[in-house]
Amino acid sequence: MCDGNWTNSGLGRIVAVAVLAMEGLPFTNEVSRVALFGLVLANTNVLPAAVALGAITMLLEGCGALVMADVLDSRGGSKFVGRINRWLAKTGVRDGRLGVTSMTAIALLAGAPMTVFLRHRQEPMRVRSENRAFGLAVAGGISLIALVQGLMIGVGIRTPSPFTVSAALVAIALTLASIRWARRTVARPRDGSASAVTHSRRDVARGNDESALQ
């Protein structure tokens, strides 16, 4: 852990919580992205609107991922892991090593910061630079998806035709389908012996025991 980590200070922790909340809460993340996309589209054209959507997505996801990497490297990182584990018990994220499919689902459903956290949880020896690089890569992928979605939806709005409107509807349908797939993938049990929630509760119990020993 880094003694010079800015999240070790009281002000740093407040800023970190604010950044992670801005990325994680729907009314600050999705609403702000849609609002910016609509504003730019109404005043310019499709390409600037799509770029704006991709840019704000990268800003929110990238900053969130970097902050998460710093928090995990802070003195209170282990306690933070315990708190997040208690939240995971309510969401049904399963225990065990996550593959590419599960990581992709989590990135689409919960964003880059949570993906960084889960990658660190299964590989606790990862250092801050590794978590940062991984988080920025995830944020870049999410932003690219947002850019493509913006292009497809923007063209359907600005130049409506059977083809462009169909493309816009496909983009919306794919977004909804990907969210549904992500939820099913994340919550799927590893085998028939225990549910995802059971795995998460076991993980929470371990996190609480570790916190009690500190």
Secondary structure, 3 states (H helix, E strand, C coil): CCCCCHHHCHHHHHHHHHHHHHHHCCCCCHHHHHHHHHHHHHHCCHHHHHHHHHHHHHHHHHHHHHHHHHHHCCCCHHHHHHHHHHHHHHHCCCCCCCCHHHHHHHHHHHCHHHHHHHHHHHCCCCCHHHHHHHHHHHHHHHHHHHHHHHHHHHHHHHCCCHHHHHHHHHHHHHHHHHHHHHHHHHHCCCECCECHHHHHHHHHHHHHHHHHHC
